[in-house]
Amino acid sequence: MKNMTGQDSWQSAGIITETEAEAAAGCIRTALNAGASQIRVSLDKSIIDSFALLNGELDKVTHAADRSVCLYIFANGRYGTFSTNVFEKELLQEFVKKAVRATGLLAEDRFRRLPDSGRTAKDALKGDEAGLYDRSRHHMTPGQRLKSAMSGTIYSECRQDAMKTAKGAEYSIISEECEYSDSIDDNITMDSQGFLGRHIETSFGYTSEITVGTPDCGLFSGYWWDSSPFKSGLRIEGCSETALKRAIRQVGPERCSSGKYNMVVDSSVSSRLVSPIVSALNAMAIQQHNSFLADSLGKKIFPEGLTLEDKARTPGRPGSRFYDSEGVATEDSPVISRGTVMEYFINTYMSGKTGMQPTTEGISRPVLRSYMPNNGLQSAEKEISLQDMLKCCEDGIYVCGFNGGNCNPTTGDFSYGIEGFVFRHGEIAAPVREMLITGNMIRLWNSLIAAGSDARKCTRWQIPSLAFCDVDFSA
């Protein structure tokens, strides 16, 4: 007998049971009988396990499980959201009835409704369509997790040589914190118009943070990580070594004077400069006059070198999904094409409020294409490395971290604390700390020199290293 998603064996995938799914489906029937005109139900279940080490020894073991059902109720022009982790049938039915009654007490909002059923995804029923589900996660044991955690520490027996080398130099390792984790997230979304979608995602990760000390009592920390939807894709080896190198290279910072410098931003932090753009393209920010990209659709606001795409349906890559939280089908689409704004993110509600055609609620998997003027505007064939970009800029500051700061969403003016290195003649010279960059997002991006091809595959935001000219730095 087939279950509600048409699968022959419900337990062949994910962690949501058939009983839980039927309970969620029952919420729709109960809500409609109680007077709701429309309803969407989202059932989420997740499990995460982690093993944390301190200086090569087990420090903390965590097992966390979460389960909830969220109700999005539309009743006579009114809208309310409710959630519970209670799944006992009678109690859940009573909760839904109370939620419908409570929604009736709210102010009327005529733009609240479910998306048109023709826009919802029809191809995400099994949960593994996005290719992010590693079934081996179900068979992981505590012993395997501990072994994975221990395999990355430089304090383990197989890394004694690395530790002795560190002890004999002009710094010493003060502390090393490592953590291995794996998780599974299972979501089923359904609505009263017949939409049904499922998304299952696993994740395996390793992080390492190392603090070193110098004879003058200076402390410097370095951090590195790797992650993958698949156990076989996780690269633990090298995380602690990279974290140590990133800590060591901060020793002996150089004081720089304020002024305009070329700036190269490392791919590990470059998304910090893209996220304000994505936020400004959200219809809610535009409708509330809180966006520096209002009235920019179809206009060339940015330079030829900036092409940002949403690769929502790239199987096996973090961030891929077949539907958004409304159930609307995602698609691969250009967001900014050679500087021209091509898309706003407009959910059903904001479409009604603004009169704009609906799209999706937000970006799923942003991908910024590589660019270097003397190699063509965009080059998918030629690799553009960090070293290529440093040589292209010749002199400037290489930013490896942001320390606080913000961007004004209305004007695009920003101020960020940074840390990194001075580079001269295309070569890294000395570390710098406690500097500030200021400017305006549109002007900054219009000073783009190059974008690399070194985005980290383990991240949802596929943003490579970036190079800009004439950026204002304050010491």
N, C-alpha and C positions, 0 to 999 in steps of 0.2 A: 504493500500500500504506500502510495506516495504521500509525502507530507506537504505542508502549505507552500513550499517553494518549488515543488515538483521534483525534489531529489528523492532517489530511492532509499538513501540511507542518511538520515539527518546527522548522525554522529560521525559521518565520514569527513566532516569539515568543522572547523571552529570550536568554540566552547559554549555557545548558546544552545541550550537543550530545546527539544521540541515542545516540552511543557512550558518553558519560558516564552517561546515564540507564540504559542497559542494564547498565553495569558496577555501578551501585548496586543495580539489581534483582537482579543475580546474587549480591549479598551475602546476600540473603534465602535463596536456594536453597542456597548454600554453608553458611550457618549452620545451617539446619534439617538438612541432611545430616550436619553435624558434631555434632549432638546438642542444639542449642538447641530449646526448646519454643516460643518466640515471639521475634520480632525486629522492631524498627522501624529504618528507615534514613532519614537526613536528608542530602540532597545540597545543598550550598550553593556558590554561585559568585558572586563580586562583582568589580566593577571600579570604581575611583574615579580621577578626574583632577582636578587642582587647579592653579591658577595664583595664586601669592601675590605681592603687591606690597609694597614698602617705599618710602614717600615718593614714590609715583607711578611707580616703576620696577620692572620685573620682578625679583623676588628669588629665587623658587623655583618649579620645575615638578615636579609629582609625578604619577606614574602607578603605581598599585598594583593588583594582581590577586590574588585569593585563591580557592582551590578546595579543598574538603574533603568527605569523607564521614564521617558520624558514625553509629556503631552503638550501638543500645540493645538489649542481649542479655538475654533471660530464659531461664534454663536450670535446670530442676529446683529451682525455688524460689529461685534465686540471680539476681543482677542486676549487670550491669557495663556501663559506657559506654566506648567507644573511638573514636578518630578518626584519620584518615590523609589525606594528600594524594597517595598513591600510587594510580594508576588502571591500571597495567599488569596485565593479567588474572591471570597466574600469581602475581605478588607480592601482589595484592589478595586472591586466594583463600587464600593461605597466611596472610595477616594475619587474615582472618576466622576461620580454623580455630584459630589461636593465641588469638584473643580469646575464642572459645567455651571453650577449655580453661582459660584464665585465669579466666573467670567461674565455672567449676566449683570453683575453689579458694576462692571468697569465702564469707562467712557466709550462711546461709540467711535469707531474708526472705520470708515467705509472702504478704505484701501486694503484692509486685511483680508487675505484669501489664500487658498492653495494655488500653486502655479497651474497653468493650463496643462492638462494631462498629456497633451501632445509634446510637451517640452521635457517630460520626465524620462529617465533612463529605462530602457527595456532590456538591457543586456548585462545586468549585474545581479543575477539570481543566486549563483552558487557561492559567491563571496571571494573566489580566487581569480576572477577575471583580470584584476590589476597585476597579478603575478607577484604579490608581496607576501605570500603565505608559505612558510616553511614548516611542513608537518613534523619535521624532526624535533621541533620545539616541545612537542608533547612527550617525548621520550627522554628529555634531559633529566639527569639525576643530580642531587646535591654534590656528589663526588665529582661529577664532570664539571659543574660550575666552579667548584673550588679549584680544580686543576686548571681551568681556564684563567681564573683570577691570578693564581700563582705563576702562571707561565709568562706573565708580562712584567713582573716586578724585577728590578735590578738588584734586589736584595736576596733573590733566590740563589740556590747553590750554583746553578749554571751561569750566573751573572756576577760571580765574585770578582773576576778580573776587572769588570767595569767599575765595581765599587772601589777597589784598591786604587785604580787610576784616579778616581775622583778624590779620594782621601789624600793622594800625594800631590795634588795641584794646589793652586792658590785659592781654593774654595773647598768647602766640605758640604756633604749632603746633610741638611738639617732634618728633612722629613720627606717621605714619599707616600702619597695616598693614591691607591689604585682601586678601581671598581669594575667588576664584570657584571653585566646585567642582561637578561633576556625577557621579552614580554610578548604577549599576544593581545590584540584588540579585535573584538568582534562586534559589528554593528548591523542591525536590521532596522530599516526604515520603511514604514508603510503609511498609506493614507486612505481616506474614505473614498477617493476617486479611483482606487485600484492600483496605485503605485506600490511596488514591492522591490526593494533593493537590499543587497547584502554586501558588506565589505569586511574582509578579514585581513589582518596585517600582523606580521611578526617582526620583531626587531632584536638584534643582538648588538651589544655595545661594550666598548672598553674605554675607560678614561684613566689618565694618569696626571697627577700634579706633583711636581718636585720643587722643593725650596732649598736653595743653597745659601751658605753663609760665607762671608769673606773675613779676613783677619781684622778689618776695621769695623766689624759688627754690621756690615751691610747684609740685607736679606733680599734675595731675588727669586721669583717663582716662575716656573714654566709649566705650561699645560698642553696636553695633546690628547686626541681621541680618535677612535674609528668606530664605525657602525655599519650595519648591513641588515637588510630584511632576511638574509640567509646566514646560517651558522657557517657555511663554507666560505662566505664572502667576508667574514670578519677578520681583520688583520691586527692581531694583538701584538705580535712581535714588532718591536720598534717604537711603540707608543711611549714607553718610559724613557727610552734613549732620546727620542725627539723632545720630550718634555724637559729632560736634563739639559740638552743642548740649548733649548730656548731659554732656560734659566741662566745658564753659564754665559751666554752671549750678551746678557744684560749687565754683566759686571763692568764697572768703570765707565759710567755714562759720561757723555760729553755735553757741555753746556752750549746751546746754540742761541744766536741772537734772533730777535723777531724779524720777520720779513716775508717776502714772497718766495716760495720754493716750488719746484716740481715735486709732485707727490705720487708715490706708487703705493697702493693699498693691497695688502696680502689677501689671497683668495679665502683665507680662513675667517676674515672679518669684513670682506667687501660688501656683503649683503646689507650691512648697516647703512650704506649709502643708497641702496636701491629701495629699501622698505618704505622710506617717506614718499617715494614716487608711487608705489603700489597703493599705499594708504590714500594718497591724494586722488587716485582714480576711482575710489569707492563712491558710489552714488549718494550714500548717506552724508559723507563729508561734503560733497558738492551741494546737496540740497540744503544743508545747514550752514552754507557759506563758510566752510572750514577747510577749504582745499585750495592750494596754490595752482591747481591744474583745472579749475573750473573754466568752462567754455573753451577747452583745448581740444576736444574731439575732432579729428580730421585735420588738425593744424600741426605744422612742423615747429615744435617747441624745442626739440633737442637736436644735437648734431647728427650728421649722416652716420657716424660711427656707432650710434646707439640703436641696437635692435634687441628688444626684449620679447620673448615668446612665452606662452603658457603651454608647456608640453604635458598636459594633464593625463594623456593616455599612452604613456610610454611604459609598457609592461616591465615589472621588475625594478623600477627606479623609485626611490623614496619620494613621496608626495603624489604619486599617481593615484587617481581615483576616477570612478566612472559616474559619480553623481555627487552633488553638493548636499548640504544639510536640508535643502528643500526637496531633494530628489531630482532636481533638474540635471539633465545629462551634460557632462562636461565635453569639451572638445579641444583639440590642439588649435591654438589660434594666436595670431600676432597681437601683442599688446601695444608695443611701440615698434614701428618699422622705419628704419633709417631716419629716426628723429621725429616721425609723425605719430601722434597718438591715435591708435586704432580702436581702442576698446575702453569702455567704462565697465565697472563691475556693478550690475544692477539687479537686485533681487526683485521678487514679485511685488513686494510692498513698495519699494522705492520707485518701481516702474509706475505704479498707480499714482504716487505722490508727485512725480516729476513729469510724467507723460512720455518718458523715454522708453524705448523698446527694452524688454528685460534680456539679460544675458545670464551670467552665473553670479553667485554671491561674492566670489573672490577668486584670486589666483590660486591654482593648485600646485603647480611645479614651475616656478619661474626659471627661465633659461636665458642668459645674456650671451649673445654671440660674440665671438672674438673679432678683433678689429685692429689693424695697423695700417696707416695710410699708404705706405710704400709697398704693401702686399695686397692692395685692393681693399674695398670698403669692409667686406666681411669675407672671411676665409675659413671654410670648414675643412679645407685640405691641409693647410700649413699650420703646424703647431707654433704657438706663440708662447714662449716660456717666460717666467719671471725674469730670468737673466736677460732675455731679449728686451724686455721693457725697461730694465735698469740701464742697459746700454743705450737705448733710444732716448732716455731722459738725461743721461750723462751724470748730472748732479741733482741732488734733492734729498728728500726725506722719505724713507720706506716705512710705512705705517703697518705695524703688526698687531695693534690692539687699540681699542677705544675704552677710555676710562670716564664713563658718565657723559653728560651733555644731552642735548635735545635738538629737535628741529621743530620750528613753529609751523604747524600744519596749514595755517592760513596764508603766510607769506613765503614759506620755504626757507626762511633764514635759519641758520644752524650754528651751533657751537658745540664742539666735541673735544674732550681731553684725549690725547693720543700717547702712545709709546711706540718706539721703533728704533730706526737707525738712520744715521747720515750715510749717504752714499756719494762717492766721488768717482768720476770717470767710469761710471757703470759698475763700481765695486763697493760693497758694504764696508764702511770705514769704522764707525763707532756707534754705540747705543745712545739714544736720547730718551729722556723721560720728562714728565711734567711740562708738556707743551700743549697748546690749544690751537685747533683750527676753527676758523670762522668764515662765514660766507653765505651764499644763497644757493639752494639746490639747482635751480635752473642755470644760473651762471656757472656753477661748478661743472655740471655735466656738459655745458657748452665749451668747456676747456679740456674735454677729453682728448688725450693723446693716443691711448691704446687700451685695448681690452684683451687679456690673455686667453689661453685655451686650457687653463689649469684649474678649473672649478673642481672641487672635491666631490667625487662620485657618491660619497656616503651621505651627502646632505640633500635636503629637499630643495633648497635654494641653490641653483646652479649658477653661481656668480663667480667669475674668475678674478684674477688680479687685475687691478685697474690703474691707469696712469693719467694724471691731470697736470696741467701747467699753471703757474702763477697762483698758487693757493696761499692764503694768508695764514701764517703761523705766528703765534705769540709764545714767547719763552716764559 
